[in-house]
Amino acid sequence: MDFLTKKKVENNGEIPQYYVEDHPPIIDKEIWEAVQLEMERRRAFAEKHQIQKIDYASVDHPFAGRIICGNSGKAYGKKVWNSTDKNLRRVVWRCNSKYKIKGKLDYGSRHIDDKLLYSHLLTLSM
């Protein structure tokens, strides 16, 4: 790695290289295998529900890719309902495939208010 450009550079003998044999593993084989199974489970889940990014959920968006619509089997997405009045502006979660064609309702799944999700999450964690 070139420390200035942050680009990967092949080492052609400029820096000494070492090959270590019989080094103790960083993690146990059982843990490594369990992680591989979990990664495959998550990949299959994302593929089944057409979630593009498996690790989409984050600290800022803990529900992303984790709320699944009972009608379509697709993931819910975070949406902002804007208004000229800031008091009426709302953040909601809604099935990403609810409106396949803009303006035409495909089926009647409901939205979930963002504040309700967070308050429910806090209730569960207590």
Secondary structure, DSSP 8 states (H G I E B T S, - for coil): --TTT------SSSS------S---SS-HHHHHHHHHHHHHHHHHHHHTT-S-TT---SS-TTTTT-B-TTT--BEEEEEE--SSGGG-EEEEEETTTTSBTTB--S----EEHHHHHHHHHHHH-
